[in-house]
């Protein structure tokens, strides 16, 4: 037998891995050929890989070749493996071809690449998790594993496209990638070049037609207009011609906001921040800002929307902070509640109520749920060993113990959970524990406590999840975390603590204890609503008519997706449970973590002192929102996104549209006579508006922002092509054309202002440029002990408006330089080399903006000519 493979041909990966499995079973010669070499004489196009059998016959399907090698090794076929192979051919390959084409040929990255394969990867992960087997067809590796691994390896070798929340997929992929046949196959095909080795092969393939889950590009030079049907164009024009009369009447705002039978009722919560912590940018984007965007969007849709949050005020953290500052716990809560409220007010967070948990309503509702759980047999008593700090003379709450994680060895694990591996921990399991207050070593003492019987509540919980999750918008990481808890088996969860500052336990023998903060903190949503309206049960005991959206970082998922639902289900009082659990990953700061004590990173009370308006902060944080994986705040990137997207893209279009209608038409929208090009523009804008709605309805906040920026790019290109500033000086037909272009542009600008409102509610700083010196100063101010900042971007020289030829030359240069930067990043080149090429790219882009006549900030004391 002779196997023909080609370097850079994706199909060669699985066949080489499968050939390694069959080694020694038959004589096999492996030949490397060029991708253009015709191995099979009767095929009209070159095809690799190919297996030429001893009989002279050929196999030239990847799965058929792999199947042959597996049969040689004694493998027996089974229906499940065949099903996986069919799925790989019909579902995975089209999506994967699109993702690889975007990544390798078009140079796209991030969500643009991941979006086409998201559903397929999730399907594999769910299948592995559901079967609780290490491989696709059972306990041992099968043909399906090798075929799917080979297909996925070029993409998933980059950790950016293998999200940690898909834990089962991650484990499966790493297991196969570590095997020697797979490693040899990867070395042979990719030649240490990574996914770029596939470029020559992929460039010769037709562009994939896969459109589902189309991602919006953020790079103007790479943008491709969608193909429109005549029907789509006609529908867009018809909607345009109907005008404002077709819109539903604006409904007056209720006070208080209450659900209405037969209408869409949306209840939104942000995870309650600890009162004694000042939130940093990661806290803000993970909870309140993301929820605020969805709340504002919901109100624009005229859904009955209640958005609430508040400070979580009970627990040891508050007692300790009070001790540090020489205040009572209540005084600490009063002080920091105001600090939190001021921060969120500055960020324009539109809470209907921002409450707190130290209220009589909190005590009443928490104790009622607890007593109902006791009456139904869902509360256990047991003696537990706890860590007690003799120096501080108190039992230590879980979060006030630090030590080495018993699972992964992380040295700063908390007493309840390890931030590195995510596993829950019993504080006494920590190695080398320390009291976080005094750093002394605590001792183990016994105390009697109450437990929520989660195993007994497991069945109603799983029944609820089976009914809720299909069709819901729980984020993948939230689904994975809850599945992990269920897979590992539920255990009784302690719900009391030996503290004074908390909700009292109304049970004989436990009067000296309070409820554990994570039992009653989530009940805070109910009590905060009860302080907003005495009709709170219309929201919280109305699951048939209310959709509950809860926003949080991923570390809060177990308590919102499991502990509170178990408490509410056990109480049997028809509580509204979470319909859509929206969990972000973590936002880091530059190359490290936020740290108030070390002065690293921007915290909420500092942002307003930077001189950067709140809406710019909102825009950038939402632009980098950590939806599928961790992301990082970067001062350089913030400058670039503000100056390129807000100033040169969005701001430039709105400014030009407004200037033309004011200067040429006295501030009145002129009469418009639409051409076929105008109708097509309307259809493209309509398509992006539909995309925007689809994404926000699914709470994909970051991606929906891309739709806004795409519309403004369409508008800029439209103005640039039609040149209304020239046509207004021409013939009657030219002047009429200038009026149409201006009228259409200003209407698109009006649409953009509405679409942008959830993201930037004031929009006043839209045209504020951020300067290099300003950003460098802020970087140094918030750097703490971190490494030196990277060099400043190169200075940009100004140039006069250019002609079409020069613009085209600059556009070509931008495209070429963009490809250079992407190749260097893909090759993980030296950071200084990448930074130098990025600076060149920025220089070219700004020269192009100037050449196209985009506005520059005029120096003080001078006027534009």
C-alpha positions in Angstrom: 0.0 0.0 0.0 1.0 3.6 -0.6 -0.3 6.6 1.2 -0.1 10.0 -0.5 -0.2 13.0 1.8 0.6 16.7 1.4 2.1 19.2 3.8 -0.6 21.8 4.7 -3.5 19.5 3.6 -5.9 19.2 6.6 -7.1 15.8 5.6 -3.6 14.4 5.9 -3.7 14.8 9.7 -6.3 12.1 10.6 -5.1 9.6 8.0 -1.5 9.8 9.3 -2.7 9.3 12.9 -4.8 6.4 11.8 -1.9 4.9 9.8 0.2 5.0 13.0 -2.4 2.9 14.7 -2.2 0.3 12.0 1.6 0.2 12.0 3.0 -3.3 11.5 -0.3 -4.7 10.3 0.7 -4.2 6.6 3.5 -2.8 4.6 2.9 0.9 4.0 4.9 3.4 2.0 4.1 7.1 2.8 4.8 9.6 0.1 4.6 13.4 0.4 3.3 15.1 -2.8 2.4 18.6 -3.8 -1.2 19.7 -3.4 -1.5 20.1 -7.2 -0.3 16.6 -8.0 -2.9 14.3 -9.6 -2.5 11.0 -7.8 -5.8 9.4 -8.8 -5.8 9.1 -12.6 -9.6 9.2 -13.0 -10.3 12.3 -10.8 -10.7 15.6 -12.6 -9.1 17.6 -9.8 -6.1 17.0 -7.6 -7.0 15.2 -4.4 -5.0 14.3 -1.2 -4.8 12.3 0.9 -5.0 9.2 -1.2 -4.5 5.5 -0.3 -3.4 3.3 -3.2 -4.3 -0.3 -2.2 -2.2 -3.3 -3.3 -5.0 -4.3 -5.7 -4.4 -1.0 -7.5 -7.7 0.6 -6.3 -7.8 4.0 -4.6 -9.4 5.4 -1.5 -9.5 9.2 -1.5 -12.0 10.1 1.2 -10.4 10.9 4.6 -12.9 8.9 6.6 -12.7 5.9 4.2 -8.9 5.8 4.5 -9.0 6.1 8.3 -11.7 3.4 8.4 -9.5 1.1 6.3 -6.5 1.5 8.7 -8.8 0.9 11.8 -10.2 -2.3 10.2 -6.6 -3.5 9.6 -6.0 -3.1 13.4 -8.9 -5.3 14.3 -11.5 -2.6 15.1 -15.1 -3.6 14.8 -17.6 -1.1 13.3 -20.5 0.2 15.4 -23.5 2.4 14.7 -22.5 5.2 17.1 -19.2 5.7 15.3 -20.9 5.7 11.9 -23.3 8.3 13.2 -20.4 10.5 14.3 -18.7 10.2 10.9 -22.0 11.2 9.2 -22.2 14.2 11.5 -18.6 15.2 10.8 -19.2 15.2 7.1 -22.5 17.1 7.1 -22.3 19.4 10.1 -18.8 19.8 11.3 -16.9 20.1 8.0 -18.9 23.1 6.5 -18.6 25.0 9.8 -14.9 24.2 10.2 -14.1 25.1 6.6 -15.6 28.5 7.1 -13.7 29.1 10.4 -10.4 28.0 8.9 -11.0 30.2 5.8 -11.8 33.2 7.9 -8.7 32.6 10.1 -6.1 31.6 7.5 -7.1 33.2 4.2 -9.0 36.3 5.4 -6.9 36.9 8.5 -9.9 37.2 10.9 -9.7 36.2 14.5 -11.6 35.9 17.7 -15.4 35.6 17.5 -15.4 35.9 13.7 -13.5 32.6 13.6 -15.2 30.9 16.6 -18.8 31.8 15.7 -19.2 29.3 12.8 -18.0 26.3 15.0 -19.5 27.3 18.3 -22.6 25.0 17.9 -20.6 22.1 16.7 -18.0 22.3 19.5 -20.8 22.6 22.1 -22.4 19.5 20.6 -19.3 17.5 21.0 -18.8 18.7 24.6 -22.4 18.0 25.5 -22.1 14.4 24.1 -19.0 13.7 26.0 -20.4 15.1 29.2 -23.7 13.3 28.9 -22.1 9.9 28.3 -19.4 10.5 30.9 -17.0 8.6 28.7 -13.5 9.8 27.7 -14.1 9.1 24.0 -16.9 9.7 21.5 -18.1 6.1 21.2 -17.2 4.7 24.6 -14.3 4.0 26.9 -11.8 3.4 24.2 -10.6 5.4 21.2 -12.5 4.9 18.0 -12.4 5.8 14.4 -14.7 8.7 15.2 -12.2 10.2 17.6 -9.3 10.2 15.1 -11.4 11.7 12.3 -12.9 14.5 14.4 -9.5 15.2 16.2 -7.8 15.5 12.8 -10.5 17.8 11.5 -10.4 20.0 14.6 -6.6 20.1 15.3 -5.6 23.0 13.1 -8.1 25.2 14.8 -8.1 23.9 18.4 -4.3 23.8 18.8 -4.7 27.5 19.5 -6.1 27.7 23.0 -8.1 30.8 22.0 -10.5 28.6 20.1 -10.8 25.9 22.8 -12.8 27.5 25.5 -12.2 26.2 29.0 -15.9 26.1 29.7 -16.1 23.2 27.2 -14.3 21.1 29.7 -15.2 17.7 28.3 -14.1 18.7 24.8 -10.9 20.2 26.2 -10.0 17.0 28.1 -10.8 14.8 25.0 -8.8 17.0 22.7 -5.7 17.1 25.0 -5.8 13.3 25.5 -5.7 12.6 21.8 -3.2 15.4 21.0 -0.7 13.9 23.5 -0.7 10.5 21.8 2.4 9.8 19.7 0.7 9.0 16.4 -1.3 12.2 16.6 1.9 14.2 17.5 3.8 12.8 14.5 0.9 13.5 12.2 0.8 17.2 13.3 4.5 17.6 12.9 4.4 16.1 9.4 1.5 18.2 8.1 2.0 21.5 9.9 5.8 21.6 10.0 6.0 23.8 13.1 4.1 26.6 11.3 0.8 26.1 13.0 -2.4 26.8 11.2 -0.6 29.0 8.7 0.8 25.9 7.1 -2.7 25.4 5.6 -2.7 28.7 3.7 -1.4 27.5 0.3 -4.0 24.7 0.3 -6.9 26.8 1.6 -6.2 29.6 -0.9 -6.9 27.2 -3.7 -10.2 26.1 -2.3 -13.5 27.8 -3.2 -14.8 30.2 -0.6 -17.1 28.3 1.9 -20.8 29.1 1.6 -21.4 28.5 5.3 -23.4 31.5 6.5 -25.0 30.4 9.8 -23.8 32.4 12.8 -22.2 35.0 10.5 -19.8 37.1 12.6 -19.4 40.8 12.0 -15.9 41.9 11.1 -14.4 44.9 12.8 -11.8 45.5 10.2 -13.1 47.8 7.4 -10.6 46.5 4.8 -11.8 43.0 5.2 -15.6 43.6 5.2 -17.7 41.9 2.7 -21.3 42.9 1.9 -23.8 40.1 2.2 -25.6 38.9 -1.0 -29.1 40.4 -1.0 -32.2 39.0 -2.7 -34.6 41.2 -4.6 -37.2 40.3 -1.9 -35.0 41.5 0.9 -34.4 44.8 -0.9 -38.1 45.2 -1.6 -39.0 44.5 2.1 -36.4 47.0 3.3 -37.7 49.7 1.0 -41.3 49.0 2.0 -40.4 49.4 5.7 -38.6 52.7 4.8 -41.6 54.0 2.9 -44.0 53.3 5.8 -41.9 55.6 8.0 -42.6 56.4 11.7 -46.3 55.8 11.3 -45.7 52.0 11.3 -44.1 52.0 14.7 -46.1 51.0 17.8 -47.1 53.9 20.1 -44.7 54.7 22.9 -46.1 53.3 26.2 -45.8 55.5 29.4 -43.4 54.3 32.0 -45.1 52.6 35.0 -44.2 53.4 38.6 -43.7 50.9 40.0 -42.9 48.7 37.1 -45.0 45.5 37.3 -45.5 42.6 35.0 -48.6 42.6 32.7 -50.4 39.4 31.7 -50.0 38.6 28.1 -47.0 40.9 27.6 -43.3 40.3 27.7 -42.1 40.8 31.3 -38.4 40.9 31.9 -36.8 40.8 35.4 -33.1 41.6 35.4 -30.6 41.2 38.2 -26.9 42.0 38.6 -24.9 39.9 41.1 -24.9 41.8 44.4 -21.4 43.3 45.0 -19.9 42.9 48.5 -20.4 46.2 50.2 -16.9 46.6 51.5 -15.2 46.1 48.1 -14.8 49.0 45.6 -15.7 47.4 42.2 -13.0 47.4 39.5 -13.6 47.4 35.8 -13.9 43.6 35.7 -16.7 43.7 38.3 -18.4 46.5 36.4 -18.5 44.8 33.0 -19.2 41.3 34.4 -22.4 42.3 36.2 -23.9 45.8 36.2 -22.8 47.2 32.9 -23.7 44.1 30.9 -27.1 44.0 32.6 -27.6 47.7 32.0 -27.2 47.3 28.3 -29.8 44.6 28.2 -32.2 46.5 30.5 -31.9 49.6 28.3 -32.5 47.5 25.2 -35.5 45.8 26.8 -37.0 49.2 27.5 -36.4 50.3 24.0 -38.4 47.2 22.9 -41.2 48.3 25.3 -41.0 45.1 27.3 -42.1 45.5 30.9 -38.6 45.6 32.4 -37.4 45.8 36.1 -33.7 46.0 36.6 -32.4 45.7 40.2 -29.2 45.3 42.2 -27.9 46.3 45.6 -25.1 45.8 48.0 -24.5 42.5 49.8 -23.9 43.6 53.3 -23.9 40.7 55.8 -21.0 38.4 56.7 -17.5 38.3 58.1 -16.1 40.5 55.4 -18.2 43.4 56.7 -17.3 42.7 60.4 -13.6 42.6 59.5 -13.7 45.9 57.5 -15.6 47.5 60.4 -12.9 46.4 62.8 -10.2 47.8 60.4 -11.8 51.2 60.2 -13.0 51.5 63.8 -16.7 51.6 62.8 -19.7 49.4 63.5 -20.8 47.0 60.7 -23.9 49.1 60.0 -21.7 52.2 59.7 -19.4 50.4 57.2 -22.5 49.3 55.2 -23.9 52.8 55.1 -20.5 54.3 54.0 -19.7 51.8 51.2 -23.3 51.6 50.0 -23.0 55.3 49.1 -19.7 54.7 47.4 -21.1 51.9 45.2 -24.2 53.9 44.4 -22.1 56.9 43.3 -19.9 54.7 41.1 -22.8 53.1 39.3 -24.5 56.5 38.9 -21.4 57.9 37.2 -21.3 54.9 34.8 -25.0 55.7 34.0 -26.3 52.4 35.2 -30.1 52.5 35.0 -31.3 50.5 38.0 -34.9 50.8 38.8 -33.8 50.2 42.4 -30.3 49.8 43.9 -31.0 48.4 47.3 -29.2 46.6 50.1 -29.6 43.3 52.1 -29.6 44.8 55.6 -33.4 45.3 55.7 -36.3 43.9 57.7 -37.7 42.5 54.4 -34.5 40.5 53.9 -34.9 38.9 57.3 -38.6 38.2 56.8 -38.3 36.6 53.3 -35.1 34.6 54.2 -36.6 33.2 57.4 -39.8 32.3 55.5 -37.9 30.3 52.9 -35.8 28.6 55.5 -38.8 27.6 57.6 -40.6 26.2 54.6 -37.4 24.1 53.8 -37.3 22.9 57.4 -41.0 21.9 57.3 -40.4 19.8 54.1 -37.4 18.0 55.4 -34.7 19.7 53.3 -32.5 20.9 56.2 -30.1 18.7 58.0 -28.1 19.2 61.3 -24.5 18.1 61.7 -21.3 18.9 63.6 -18.6 20.3 61.4 -15.0 21.2 61.9 -14.1 24.8 61.2 -11.0 26.9 61.2 -10.9 29.3 64.1 -8.3 32.1 64.5 -7.4 32.3 68.1 -5.6 35.6 67.6 -8.8 37.2 66.2 -11.0 35.1 68.6 -13.5 34.1 65.9 -14.4 31.4 63.5 -13.2 32.3 60.1 -15.5 32.7 57.2 -14.4 30.8 54.1 -13.3 33.8 52.2 -11.1 34.9 55.1 -8.9 31.9 54.9 -6.2 31.5 52.3 -4.0 28.5 51.6 -2.8 26.0 49.0 -5.6 24.4 46.9 -5.7 20.6 47.7 -6.6 19.9 44.1 -4.3 22.0 41.9 -1.7 23.4 44.4 -2.7 27.1 43.7 -1.2 29.0 46.7 -3.9 31.7 47.0 -7.0 29.5 47.1 -9.9 30.8 49.3 -11.6 28.8 51.9 -14.6 28.1 49.8 -13.3 27.9 46.2 -10.1 27.9 44.2 -10.0 30.7 41.5 -7.5 28.7 39.4 -9.2 25.3 39.0 -12.7 26.4 40.0 -13.3 23.6 42.5 -15.2 24.1 45.7 -13.2 23.6 48.8 -13.9 22.9 52.5 -11.7 25.4 54.3 -10.2 22.7 56.6 -8.9 21.0 53.4 -6.6 23.9 52.6 -2.9 23.2 53.0 -0.9 25.8 54.9 -4.0 27.9 55.8 -3.7 31.4 57.0 -6.1 34.0 58.5 -6.3 36.8 55.9 -6.7 39.4 58.7 -3.7 38.6 60.9 -1.8 36.0 58.9 -1.7 33.6 61.8 -2.3 29.9 61.4 -5.9 29.0 62.4 -6.8 25.8 64.4 -9.6 23.3 63.8 -12.7 23.5 66.1 -16.1 21.8 66.1 -19.4 23.6 65.8 -23.0 22.4 65.1 -24.5 23.7 61.9 -27.5 23.5 59.5 -27.2 22.1 55.9 -29.3 22.4 52.8 -30.0 18.8 51.7 -28.9 19.3 48.1 -28.9 15.5 47.3 -32.6 15.3 48.3 -33.3 18.3 46.0 -31.4 16.9 43.1 -34.3 15.3 41.3 -36.5 18.5 41.2 -33.5 20.5 40.3 -32.7 18.2 37.3 -36.3 18.2 36.2 -36.3 22.0 36.3 -33.0 22.2 34.4 -34.3 19.8 31.7 -37.3 22.0 31.2 -35.4 25.3 31.4 -32.2 24.9 29.5 -33.4 23.9 26.0 -34.1 27.1 24.2 -32.8 29.3 26.9 -29.9 31.7 26.7 -27.7 30.3 29.5 -24.1 31.0 28.5 -22.0 27.9 27.7 -19.8 28.4 30.8 -22.9 28.5 33.1 -24.2 25.3 31.6 -20.8 23.6 32.0 -20.4 24.6 35.6 -23.8 23.4 36.6 -23.3 20.1 34.7 -20.0 19.6 36.5 -21.7 20.0 39.9 -24.3 17.5 38.9 -21.8 15.1 37.4 -19.6 15.2 40.6 -22.7 14.5 42.7 -24.5 17.0 45.0 -23.5 17.2 48.6 -25.3 18.8 51.6 -24.3 22.5 51.8 -23.8 24.3 55.1 -26.1 27.4 55.3 -25.2 28.8 58.8 -22.1 30.5 60.3 -20.8 31.4 63.7 -21.2 35.2 63.3 -23.2 38.1 64.7 -23.6 40.2 61.6 -26.2 38.4 59.5 -29.7 37.3 59.2 -30.7 35.4 62.4 -31.5 31.7 62.2 -35.0 31.2 63.6 -34.5 27.7 65.0 -34.1 26.6 68.6 -30.5 25.8 69.5 -29.2 28.0 66.7 -30.1 31.4 67.9 -26.4 32.4 68.2 -25.8 31.8 64.5 -26.7 33.6 61.3 -27.3 32.4 57.7 -24.3 31.9 55.5 -24.1 34.8 53.1 -24.5 32.6 50.0 -27.8 31.2 51.3 -29.4 34.5 51.9 -27.5 36.9 49.5 -29.4 35.6 46.5 -32.6 36.1 48.4 -31.5 39.7 48.5 -33.0 40.1 45.0 -36.4 39.3 46.4 -36.1 41.6 49.4 -34.7 44.5 47.3 -37.8 44.2 45.1 -40.0 44.0 48.2 -38.5 47.4 49.3 -39.3 48.7 45.8 -42.9 47.6 45.8 -45.2 45.8 48.1 -46.4 43.9 45.0 -43.0 42.2 44.7 -44.6 38.7 44.5 -46.0 39.6 41.0 -42.4 39.4 39.9 -40.9 36.7 42.1 -43.9 34.3 42.4 -44.9 34.4 38.8 -42.7 32.0 36.7 -45.4 31.6 34.0 -45.3 35.2 33.0 -41.8 36.5 34.0 -38.5 35.9 32.3 -35.6 36.2 34.8 -32.2 37.3 33.4 -29.4 37.1 35.9 -25.9 38.6 35.1 -22.7 37.7 36.9 -19.1 36.5 36.6 -18.7 32.8 36.2 -17.6 32.2 39.9 -21.2 33.1 41.0 -22.9 30.5 38.7 -23.2 27.7 41.3 -25.1 29.9 43.7 -27.5 31.3 41.2 -27.9 28.2 39.0 -28.0 25.6 41.7 -28.1 26.7 45.4 -30.9 29.3 45.1 -33.0 27.2 42.7 -32.8 24.3 45.1 -33.8 26.6 48.0 -36.7 28.0 46.0 -37.8 24.6 44.7 -37.7 23.1 48.2 -39.7 26.0 49.6 -42.5 25.0 47.1 -43.9 28.5 46.9 -44.0 29.0 43.1 -40.9 31.2 43.0 -39.7 32.7 39.7 -36.4 31.0 38.8 -33.7 32.1 36.4 -34.6 31.7 32.8 -31.4 33.0 31.3 -28.2 32.9 33.3 -25.6 35.2 31.7 -22.1 34.6 33.0 -18.9 36.3 31.7 -15.4 35.1 31.9 -12.8 37.3 33.7 -11.4 40.7 32.7 -7.7 41.1 33.5 -5.7 44.3 33.6 -3.0 44.6 31.0 -0.9 41.5 31.7 -2.0 40.9 35.3 -4.8 41.1 37.7 -6.6 44.1 39.4 -5.2 44.8 42.8 -6.4 47.6 45.0 -3.7 47.1 47.6 -0.9 47.1 44.9 -2.4 50.0 43.0 -2.8 47.9 39.9 -5.8 48.6 37.6 -8.7 51.0 37.5 -11.4 50.8 40.1 -14.8 52.4 39.9 -14.1 55.3 42.1 -11.0 56.2 40.0 -12.4 56.1 36.5 -14.1 59.5 36.9 -10.8 61.1 37.8 -9.2 60.1 34.5 -10.8 62.8 32.5 -12.3 60.1 30.2 -16.1 60.4 30.0 -18.2 57.5 31.3 -19.6 56.6 27.9 -16.1 56.0 26.5 -15.4 53.7 29.4 -18.7 51.9 28.7 -18.0 51.6 25.0 -14.5 50.1 25.5 -15.5 47.7 28.3 -18.4 46.4 26.2 -16.2 46.1 23.1 -13.8 43.8 25.0 -16.5 42.1 27.1 -15.2 38.6 28.1 -18.0 36.6 26.6 -16.4 33.4 25.5 -13.0 33.6 27.2 -11.0 35.9 29.5 -10.1 39.2 28.0 -7.8 42.0 29.1 -8.1 45.8 29.5 -5.3 47.6 27.6 -4.7 51.3 27.6 -3.2 51.2 24.1 -6.1 49.2 22.8 -8.6 51.6 24.5 -6.9 54.5 22.7 -7.0 52.7 19.3 -10.7 51.6 19.7 -11.8 55.1 20.7 -9.9 56.9 18.0 -10.6 54.4 15.2 -14.1 53.2 16.0 -15.7 56.0 17.9 -13.9 58.9 16.3 -13.0 57.9 12.8 -15.8 55.5 12.1 -19.0 56.2 14.1 -18.2 59.8 15.0 -17.0 60.7 11.5 -20.2 59.4 9.9 -22.6 61.1 12.3 -20.6 64.3 12.1 -20.6 64.4 8.3 -24.3 63.5 8.0 -25.2 66.3 10.5 -22.9 68.8 8.9 -24.2 68.2 5.4 -27.9 68.6 6.4 -27.1 71.7 8.4 -24.8 73.4 5.9 -26.5 72.5 2.6 -30.1 72.1 3.6 -30.7 74.5 6.5 -31.1 71.7 9.1 -34.1 70.2 7.2 -34.1 66.7 5.7 -34.3 67.1 1.9 -36.5 65.3 -0.5 -35.1 61.9 -1.4 -35.3 60.0 -4.7 -33.9 56.5 -4.2 -31.7 54.8 -6.7 -31.0 51.0 -6.8 -27.8 51.7 -4.9 -29.8 53.5 -2.2 -32.2 50.7 -1.9 -29.4 48.2 -1.6 -27.9 50.3 1.2 -31.3 50.3 3.0 -31.3 46.5 2.7 -27.8 46.2 4.1 -28.7 48.5 7.0 -31.9 46.5 7.6 -29.9 43.3 7.6 -27.5 44.6 10.2 -30.4 45.9 12.3 -32.0 42.5 12.2 -28.6 41.0 13.2 -28.4 43.5 16.1 -31.8 42.4 17.4 -31.0 38.7 17.1 -27.8 39.1 19.0 -29.2 41.3 21.8 -32.2 39.0 22.2 -29.6 36.3 22.8 -27.7 38.6 25.1 -24.6 38.6 22.9 -23.9 42.2 23.8 -20.4 42.5 22.4 -21.3 41.1 19.0 -24.3 43.4 18.7 -22.0 46.4 19.1 -20.2 45.2 16.0 -23.5 45.6 14.0 -23.6 49.3 15.0 -20.1 49.8 13.8 -20.8 47.9 10.6 -23.7 50.2 9.8 -21.6 53.3 10.3 -19.0 51.9 8.0 -21.6 51.3 5.3 -22.6 55.0 5.8 -19.1 56.3 5.5 -18.5 54.3 2.3 -21.8 55.6 0.9 -20.9 59.2 1.6 -17.4 58.7 0.2 -18.6 57.2 -3.0 -21.4 59.7 -3.6 -19.5 62.9 -2.6 -22.5 65.2 -1.7 -20.2 68.1 -1.0 -19.3 68.1 -4.7 -22.7 67.3 -6.1 -24.3 70.2 -4.2 -22.4 72.6 -6.5 -23.3 70.8 -9.8 -26.4 70.5 -11.9 -30.0 70.2 -10.8 -29.7 66.4 -10.9 -26.5 66.5 -8.9 -28.1 68.7 -6.3 -31.0 66.3 -6.1 -28.6 63.5 -5.7 -26.8 65.4 -2.9 -30.1 65.8 -1.2 -30.9 62.0 -1.4 -27.5 61.0 -0.1 -27.7 63.5 2.8 -31.2 62.6 3.7 -30.5 58.9 3.7 -27.2 59.4 5.7 -28.9 61.6 8.4 -31.7 59.0 8.7 -29.1 56.2 9.2 -27.4 58.5 11.8 -30.7 58.8 13.6 -31.1 55.0 13.6 -27.5 54.6 15.0 -28.2 57.0 17.8 -31.1 54.7 19.0 -29.1 51.5 18.5 -26.2 53.0 20.4 -28.3 54.2 23.4 -28.1 51.0 25.4 -24.3 51.2 25.1 -23.7 54.9 25.4 -26.8 56.6 26.8 -25.5 60.2 26.7 -23.3 60.0 23.5 -21.9 63.4 24.4 -18.2 62.4 24.3 -18.6 60.7 20.9 -16.0 62.9 19.2 -13.4 63.1 22.0 -10.0 62.0 20.9 -7.6 60.3 23.3 -4.0 61.3 23.1 -0.9 59.2 23.4 0.5 61.3 26.2 -2.7 61.3 28.1 -3.0 57.5 27.9 0.7 56.9 28.7 0.3 59.0 31.9 -2.8 57.0 32.9 -1.0 53.7 32.3 1.9 54.7 34.6 -0.6 56.0 37.2 -2.4 52.7 37.4 0.5 50.3 36.8 1.4 49.6 40.4 4.3 47.1 40.4 3.7 45.8 36.9 6.2 45.8 34.2 7.1 48.8 32.1 4.5 49.9 29.5 5.1 49.1 25.9 6.4 51.9 23.7 4.0 54.6 22.5 2.5 54.3 19.0 4.5 56.1 16.4 3.5 59.8 15.8 1.4 60.4 12.7 2.0 63.2 10.2 -0.9 65.0 8.7 -1.5 65.1 5.0 -3.9 66.9 2.6 -6.9 65.3 1.0 -5.9 62.9 -1.7 -7.4 61.9 -5.0 -9.0 58.5 -5.8 -5.7 57.0 -7.0 -3.8 57.9 -3.9 -6.6 56.6 -1.7 -6.6 53.3 -3.6 -2.8 53.0 -3.1 -3.2 53.7 0.7 -6.0 51.1 0.9 -3.8 48.5 -0.7 -1.0 49.4 1.6 -3.3 49.1 4.7 -4.4 45.6 3.5 -0.9 44.5 2.9 0.4 45.8 6.2 -2.7 44.2 8.0 -1.8 40.8 6.6 1.9 41.3 7.7 0.7 42.0 11.3 -1.7 39.1 11.4 1.0 36.7 10.2 3.5 37.9 12.8 0.9 37.4 15.5 0.0 34.0 14.3 3.7 33.0 14.3 4.0 34.5 17.9 6.8 36.7 16.7 8.8 38.9 19.0 6.6 41.5 20.7 8.8 44.4 19.7 8.7 43.4 16.1 4.9 43.0 16.2 4.6 46.4 17.9 6.7 48.1 15.2 4.6 46.6 12.4 1.4 47.5 14.3 2.6 51.1 14.5 3.1 51.2 10.8 -0.4 49.8 10.2 -1.9 52.5 12.5 0.1 55.2 10.6 -1.2 53.9 7.3 -4.8 53.8 8.5 -4.7 57.3 9.8 -3.1 58.5 6.5 -6.0 56.8 4.7 -8.5 58.4 7.0 -7.0 61.8 6.2 -6.9 61.1 2.5 -10.6 60.2 2.6 -11.3 63.6 4.1 -12.2 62.4 7.6 -12.1 65.2 10.2 -9.0 65.8 12.3 -9.0 67.5 15.6 -8.1 71.2 15.1 -5.3 72.5 17.3 -6.5 75.2 19.7 -6.2 78.7 18.4 -6.4 77.7 14.8 -9.3 77.1 12.4 -9.7 74.5 9.7 -9.2 75.8 6.2 
